[in-house]
């Protein structure tokens, strides 16, 4: 197969793999989705092809003129190493910090994975193609089933979080209300204290698990109806 045809097929293969993994992230409404993953995988593939072309050109020049060996000597892994570190920065950008909550770690890891798949496809070789195909075949269904399986396993043990602003004088009543609904407090996290219209307000994050016969929405609605609660939302 002519080299140029192989390289075109490599780019198409990287596009398909990146798009497939990106689609899974897209339907889960993650920070990086279909287009981002496609670009990362294709970009990694192009850089791997560039690396191969540089090495091949260098080899041909050395064969034509052995005196250039030291001048044209190239570290064959240098460009690929830069891709790996560069994807780390892109992955860090997908991690969102919000009031102590960290989101996007899985997406960052998936970006790193898909860049590796792109590099393998771009580098070429039957072993790389097979490994890339098998990895995609394993990762995609596992990733698609992860949330459903996780929800099933943690259905009765899942810890929920709420952000609530309430009158500090009624803190005991707030926790008694949660307990009366079968909620088990795991921990609390104080965000802020303030004074408004002579009321001492406290803003907190409360972590709790709920009884199997209650829903999170029921608990949220019950607390929101209390006069001492100023504001409440899922955290």
N, C-alpha and C positions, 0 to 999 in steps of 0.2 A: 504494500500500500504506500503510495507517495506520502512523504512527510507532511505536506501541506493539508492533504485530505484527512490524515490522522489527527492533526491538530485542530482542524475545524470540528471534527466529530468529538474531540475531547471537550471543546468549549460547549458544544450542544449538550453533551452528557453532564457537564458541570451545571449548566443552566437547569436541566431537568431535576437533578438532585437538589440543588439549592431551592428551586421553586417548590418541590415537594415538601421539604422540611419547613420552608417558610410558610407554606399554606397551613401546616399544623399549628404554627405559632399565630398566624393571622386569625384563625377561627377561635383561638383562645384569647384574642384581643391583647396580645403581648406588645411591649414597647417596640420590638423589631419584628416585622412581619414578612409577608411574601416577597416584596420587592427588595428589602434589605438583605435577606438571606440569598436571594438570587444574585444580587450584586457581589456579595462576599464570596460566594462559591465560584462564580465566573471570574471575578477579579483574581482570586487565588490561583485558579487554573491558568489564567493568562500570565501571571508572574512565574509560575512553574515552567510554562512553555518558554518564556523569555529566558529563564535560567538555562534551560536545555539548549536553546539556540545560541546563547552566549558561549557556553561550554563547547558546543560543536564548532562554532566559528573559530574559537581559540585553538581547538585541537587541529583544525584544518590549516590554520596559519602556522602552527608549530611544525606540522608535518611538511609544509612547503618550505619552511625556513627554520631549522632546528636552533639557530642562533638566537631566536626570539623566545626560547623556552622560559627563561627567568622573567623576562619583561611581561609576557602574556599569561604567566601562571595565575590561575583563578581558583579561589576557594569555591567549590561547587555548591556548598550549602549556605553561602553568605546571604544571598537574596531571600531564600526561603526562610532563613532564621529571622530576617526582618519582618516577614509576613506574620510569623507567629507572635512576635512582640507587638506588632501593630494592631493585630486583632484584639490583643489584651486591652488596649485603650478603647477600641470600639465597644468591646464587651462591657467595660466599666461604665460607659455612657448609657447603657441600657439598665443599669442598676439604679433604682429610684429609692431614695431615703425619704420617708414621710412619717414624722412623729415617732421615730424609733422603729418603724416598720421597714423592712428591706424587701424590695420586689425586683424581679428581673434577673436573679442569679441563674435560673435555669436557662433563660433566653441567652444570657452571656455565654454560658457553657455550650449551648447549641451553636452559637456563632463560631466559637472556637472549633467545635467539631466539624462544622460545615466547611470552614476554611481548610481544615486538614483533608477533607474529602476532595475539595477542589484541587489542592496541591497534589494529591495522589493521582487524580485523573490527569492533571496536566503533566505530571512527571512521566506518565506512560508505563507500559509494561503490563503483561497479562496478570501478574500477581497483584499489582496495584489496582487494576480494574476489578478483579474478583473481590478483593478485600473491601473496596469502596462500595461495590454492589451489595455484598453481604451485610456490611455495616448499615447501609441505608435500609435494607430489608428488615433488619432487627430493630433499629432505632425508631423508625416511623410508627409501626403498630404499637410498640411499647409506650412511646410518647403520647399517642392518641388515647391509649387506655389508662394512662397514669392518673388523670384527674378522676375518672369514673371509679377506678379501683380505690384510690385514696379516699374519696368521699364515702364509698361503701365501708371501708375498714374503720374510718374514723367517725361514722355517723353518730354513734352514741358517746364518743369521747372527745369530739372536737371542741377546742377552746375558742370561744368567741370574744370579740373585743368591742367595747363601746366607749365613745368619748362623751362625757356628760359634764355639764356645768350646773351646779346646784348650790342651794343655800347651805353654807358650811355647818350651820346649827342643826341641820337635819341629816347629817351623814349617817348616823345610826339607823334612822328610818329608811334611808335608801338601801342600805345593806340588808335590813330586815325584810324589805319588800322583795329584794332579789331572792333571799333565802325562802320566803313564803311561796315563791314560784318554782322552787326546786333547783334554783341555780346554786352552783358551788363556786365560790370565789377562789380563783387561783392566785392572783396578785393584782395590785393596783399601782398606778404610776401617776404621780402628781405632775401636772403640766403648768398650772398657774394658779395664783390666788389674786383676787381683786376685790375692790369695794365699789358697789353700784347702788345708788339710792339707799345708803346706809345698810345695805345688805352685804355681808361677807360671803363672797362667792368662791367656789373652788372648782377648778377644771381638772378632771382626772380621766385617765384611761383605766378601765376595769376589765380584767380578764376573767372569764368564767365559763364553766360548762353547764349545760342545761339538762333537765330530766328528759327521758325519752318521750314522755307524753306532752311535752311542750315544744313550741317552735321559737326560734330566735325572734321572729316578728311579734309573737305574742308577748314575750318579755319586754321587748322594746316599746311596744304600745302601752303596756301597763305602767312602765316607769315614766313615760312621757306625760301621762295624765296626772302625775303628782304635782301639787302646787309648788313644791320647793324645787322642782326641776325646771331650770331656765332653758336649757338646750340639750338635746341628745341626738347622737348619730352613730352609725356603725363606723368603727375606726379601722 
